[in-house]
């Protein structure tokens, strides 16, 4: 502990962690919305439910969604829409969930 009237100093590790948190793409906010929904470049949302058009990243998540929301309809994975096969990603845009930022 420091004494009275002695301001605590920030360590280099703490400052580096703040810079990393501020400049790293975590996939949140408006910038990550396209990644999460799979609209623009076929981001994290790979599969689309044929009944309600909600998206999920994998078959297991889609099966959980289907069992919870559509219990009367039998689950058939062949009817799911694969958004990655229909959307061709542009090479000029950054890939979703990649570490790095334009701020550095």
Backbone as CSV, one residue per row, in Angstrom:
resi,resn,N_x,N_y,N_z,CA_x,CA_y,CA_z,C_x,C_y,C_z
1,UNK,0.825,-1.191,0.000,0.000,0.000,0.000,0.865,1.249,0.000
2,UNK,0.351,2.257,-0.618,1.069,3.523,-0.622,0.576,4.398,0.519
3,UNK,1.384,5.338,0.940,1.018,6.223,2.033,0.105,7.345,1.578
4,UNK,-0.191,8.239,2.470,-1.054,9.371,2.143,-0.365,10.276,1.124
5,UNK,-1.153,10.862,0.292,-0.703,11.842,-0.699,0.303,11.289,-1.697
6,UNK,0.417,9.975,-1.761,1.284,9.384,-2.780,0.377,8.764,-3.845
7,UNK,0.344,9.345,-5.016,-0.530,8.778,-6.048,0.002,7.429,-6.546
8,UNK,-0.929,6.497,-6.760,-0.521,5.205,-7.307,-0.191,5.373,-8.778
9,UNK,0.816,4.686,-9.228,1.200,4.773,-10.628,0.702,3.537,-11.364
10,UNK,0.335,3.734,-12.602,-0.104,2.618,-13.428,1.114,1.859,-13.942
11,UNK,1.017,0.547,-13.893,2.117,-0.275,-14.379,2.064,-0.378,-15.898
12,UNK,3.166,-0.741,-16.502,3.210,-0.910,-17.959,2.274,-2.025,-18.399
13,UNK,2.160,-3.056,-17.570,1.268,-4.175,-17.893,-0.190,-3.711,-17.924
14,UNK,-0.574,-2.896,-16.959,-1.945,-2.393,-16.897,-2.255,-1.486,-18.083
15,UNK,-1.313,-0.614,-18.432,-1.508,0.281,-19.575,-1.591,-0.513,-20.875
16,UNK,-0.750,-1.526,-21.022,-0.784,-2.366,-22.227,-2.105,-3.123,-22.321
17,UNK,-2.627,-3.566,-21.185,-3.909,-4.276,-21.186,-5.042,-3.343,-21.596
18,UNK,-4.989,-2.074,-21.145,-6.005,-1.092,-21.535,-5.943,-0.793,-23.027
19,UNK,-4.738,-0.647,-23.557,-4.578,-0.383,-24.987,-5.079,-1.575,-25.802
20,UNK,-4.760,-2.775,-25.354,-5.212,-3.982,-26.045,-6.730,-4.082,-26.030
21,UNK,-7.347,-3.797,-24.888,-8.807,-3.874,-24.788,-9.485,-2.816,-25.649
22,UNK,-8.856,-1.660,-25.792,-9.455,-0.578,-26.561,-9.295,-0.753,-28.061
23,UNK,-8.247,-1.445,-28.491,-7.958,-1.501,-29.926,-8.186,-2.861,-30.570
24,UNK,-8.597,-3.858,-29.809,-8.797,-5.187,-30.369,-10.261,-5.393,-30.749
25,UNK,-10.495,-5.935,-31.920,-11.846,-6.236,-32.384,-12.373,-7.444,-31.625
26,UNK,-13.358,-7.236,-30.780,-13.966,-8.316,-30.009,-15.280,-8.793,-30.635
27,UNK,-15.701,-8.149,-31.716,-16.919,-8.580,-32.400,-18.187,-8.021,-31.804
28,UNK,-18.099,-6.955,-31.020,-19.287,-6.382,-30.409,-19.678,-5.076,-31.065
29,UNK,-20.811,-4.524,-30.645,-21.268,-3.230,-31.131,-21.750,-3.265,-32.570
30,UNK,-21.805,-2.083,-33.185,-22.286,-1.990,-34.564,-21.338,-2.671,-35.541
31,UNK,-20.029,-2.593,-35.260,-19.048,-3.188,-36.165,-19.196,-4.712,-36.204
32,UNK,-19.530,-5.321,-35.077,-19.659,-6.767,-35.016,-21.046,-7.274,-35.340
33,UNK,-21.998,-6.368,-35.548,-23.368,-6.791,-35.825,-23.455,-7.580,-37.122
34,UNK,-22.756,-7.127,-38.159,-22.770,-7.842,-39.435,-22.113,-9.211,-39.293
35,UNK,-21.081,-9.305,-38.449,-20.424,-10.585,-38.228,-21.371,-11.562,-37.529
36,UNK,-22.076,-11.058,-36.520,-22.952,-11.930,-35.749,-24.164,-12.381,-36.544
37,UNK,-24.695,-11.509,-37.384,-25.892,-11.865,-38.141,-25.574,-12.607,-39.429
38,UNK,-24.374,-12.478,-39.936,-23.999,-13.175,-41.161,-24.526,-12.510,-42.405
39,UNK,-24.949,-11.247,-42.317,-25.520,-10.570,-43.476,-24.471,-10.195,-44.505
40,UNK,-23.435,-9.515,-44.044,-22.515,-8.865,-44.972,-21.489,-9.813,-45.560
41,UNK,-20.773,-10.534,-44.724,-19.694,-11.382,-45.211,-19.804,-12.817,-44.727
42,UNK,-20.998,-13.214,-44.313,-21.176,-14.585,-43.849,-20.420,-14.833,-42.569
43,UNK,-20.547,-13.942,-41.617,-19.763,-13.984,-40.385,-19.979,-15.209,-39.532
44,UNK,-20.199,-15.003,-38.244,-20.287,-16.114,-37.301,-21.559,-16.929,-37.484
45,UNK,-22.599,-16.316,-38.003,-23.866,-17.004,-38.161,-23.820,-17.821,-39.453
46,UNK,-23.685,-19.109,-39.314,-23.544,-19.959,-40.497,-24.876,-20.497,-40.981
47,UNK,-25.749,-20.886,-40.065,-27.002,-21.536,-40.435,-28.201,-20.642,-40.148
48,UNK,-29.240,-20.801,-40.972,-30.465,-20.026,-40.793,-31.643,-20.983,-40.684
49,UNK,-32.502,-20.739,-39.703,-33.680,-21.579,-39.486,-34.672,-21.340,-40.623
50,UNK,-35.188,-22.383,-41.255,-36.128,-22.183,-42.362,-37.509,-21.712,-41.897
51,UNK,-37.816,-21.842,-40.606,-39.137,-21.483,-40.109,-39.217,-20.027,-39.656
52,UNK,-38.217,-19.580,-38.882,-38.293,-18.231,-38.317,-37.134,-17.332,-38.747
53,UNK,-36.220,-17.837,-39.559,-35.094,-17.081,-40.129,-34.081,-16.598,-39.087
54,UNK,-34.034,-17.204,-37.913,-33.016,-16.858,-36.925,-31.729,-17.587,-37.296
55,UNK,-30.579,-17.013,-36.939,-29.304,-17.599,-37.329,-28.601,-18.236,-36.144
56,UNK,-27.732,-19.194,-36.445,-26.942,-19.888,-35.425,-25.589,-20.244,-36.020
57,UNK,-24.539,-20.350,-35.173,-23.206,-20.611,-35.702,-22.942,-22.062,-36.081
58,UNK,-23.671,-23.018,-35.487,-23.413,-24.424,-35.804,-24.692,-25.250,-35.672
59,UNK,-24.589,-26.531,-36.069,-25.764,-27.418,-36.079,-26.291,-27.667,-34.676
60,UNK,-25.385,-27.810,-33.706,-25.807,-28.099,-32.328,-26.652,-26.948,-31.774
61,UNK,-26.216,-25.713,-31.991,-26.974,-24.548,-31.531,-28.316,-24.462,-32.252
62,UNK,-28.321,-24.783,-33.529,-29.569,-24.744,-34.284,-30.536,-25.822,-33.807
63,UNK,-30.004,-26.978,-33.433,-30.860,-28.056,-32.932,-31.475,-27.664,-31.584
64,UNK,-30.689,-27.010,-30.728,-31.209,-26.534,-29.443,-32.308,-25.497,-29.678
65,UNK,-32.076,-24.570,-30.615,-33.083,-23.568,-30.960,-34.348,-24.245,-31.482
66,UNK,-34.174,-25.210,-32.358,-35.319,-25.875,-32.987,-36.144,-26.634,-31.958
67,UNK,-35.487,-27.328,-31.048,-36.212,-28.078,-30.013,-36.979,-27.151,-29.080
68,UNK,-36.427,-25.951,-28.828,-37.080,-25.013,-27.920,-38.209,-24.235,-28.601
69,UNK,-37.996,-23.825,-29.849,-38.957,-22.946,-30.510,-39.951,-23.659,-31.425
70,UNK,-39.567,-24.790,-31.971,-40.442,-25.510,-32.911,-40.574,-26.974,-32.487
71,UNK,-41.130,-27.249,-31.320,-41.145,-28.634,-30.819,-42.048,-29.575,-31.614
72,UNK,-43.058,-29.032,-32.302,-43.984,-29.895,-33.036,-43.462,-30.303,-34.412
73,UNK,-42.468,-29.581,-34.911,-41.907,-29.870,-36.227,-40.638,-30.705,-36.038
74,UNK,-40.505,-31.831,-36.734,-39.273,-32.631,-36.586,-38.064,-31.898,-37.170
75,UNK,-36.916,-32.050,-36.487,-35.681,-31.379,-36.921,-35.080,-32.108,-38.105
76,UNK,-34.814,-31.367,-39.166,-34.192,-31.923,-40.366,-33.068,-30.971,-40.786
77,UNK,-31.819,-31.419,-40.590,-30.688,-30.523,-40.876,-30.498,-30.251,-42.363
78,UNK,-31.120,-31.018,-43.224,-30.971,-30.766,-44.661,-31.785,-29.546,-45.113
79,UNK,-32.754,-29.123,-44.305,-33.590,-27.963,-44.665,-32.988,-26.644,-44.210
80,UNK,-31.895,-26.672,-43.442,-31.273,-25.443,-42.949,-30.575,-24.703,-44.089
81,UNK,-30.615,-23.377,-44.027,-29.952,-22.550,-45.034,-28.530,-22.266,-44.575
82,UNK,-27.546,-22.629,-45.393,-26.143,-22.363,-45.079,-25.781,-20.995,-45.644
83,UNK,-25.612,-20.009,-44.751,-25.334,-18.637,-45.195,-23.930,-18.472,-45.750
84,UNK,-23.002,-19.309,-45.331,-21.630,-19.196,-45.837,-21.537,-19.626,-47.297
85,UNK,-22.416,-20.501,-47.726,-22.354,-20.927,-49.123,-23.045,-19.929,-50.045
86,UNK,-23.983,-19.134,-49.515,-24.709,-18.188,-50.364,-24.039,-16.820,-50.424
87,UNK,-23.299,-16.425,-49.372,-22.643,-15.115,-49.331,-21.169,-15.289,-49.656
88,UNK,-20.692,-14.556,-50.658,-19.276,-14.594,-51.015,-18.594,-13.433,-50.299
89,UNK,-17.653,-13.722,-49.380,-17.014,-12.628,-48.642,-16.074,-11.824,-49.532
90,UNK,-16.056,-10.514,-49.284,-15.134,-9.642,-50.012,-13.764,-9.717,-49.352
91,UNK,-12.730,-9.746,-50.155,-11.379,-9.856,-49.602,-10.893,-8.536,-49.000
92,UNK,-11.527,-7.410,-49.374,-11.089,-6.123,-48.855,-11.537,-5.899,-47.408
93,UNK,-12.609,-6.570,-46.988,-13.120,-6.394,-45.629,-12.395,-7.328,-44.678
94,UNK,-12.181,-6.903,-43.417,-11.517,-7.786,-42.452,-12.398,-8.969,-42.090
95,UNK,-11.781,-10.082,-41.769,-12.536,-11.273,-41.393,-13.098,-11.107,-39.984
96,UNK,-14.239,-11.718,-39.694,-14.824,-11.544,-38.371,-14.007,-12.199,-37.273
97,UNK,-13.914,-11.517,-36.129,-13.269,-12.081,-34.962,-11.750,-12.133,-35.036
98,UNK,-11.132,-11.400,-35.951,-9.676,-11.396,-36.074,-9.118,-10.369,-35.104
99,UNK,-8.067,-10.739,-34.372,-7.426,-9.779,-33.467,-6.743,-8.708,-34.279
100,UNK,-6.935,-7.496,-33.873,-6.288,-6.406,-34.565,-7.254,-5.257,-34.753
101,UNK,-6.723,-4.113,-35.047,-7.545,-2.937,-35.166,-6.903,-1.945,-36.096
102,UNK,-7.682,-0.987,-36.519,-7.157,0.080,-37.356,-6.629,1.230,-36.521
103,UNK,-6.893,1.220,-35.198,-6.473,2.313,-34.326,-4.987,2.319,-34.038
104,UNK,-4.328,1.175,-34.135,-2.906,1.093,-33.758,-2.046,1.841,-34.747
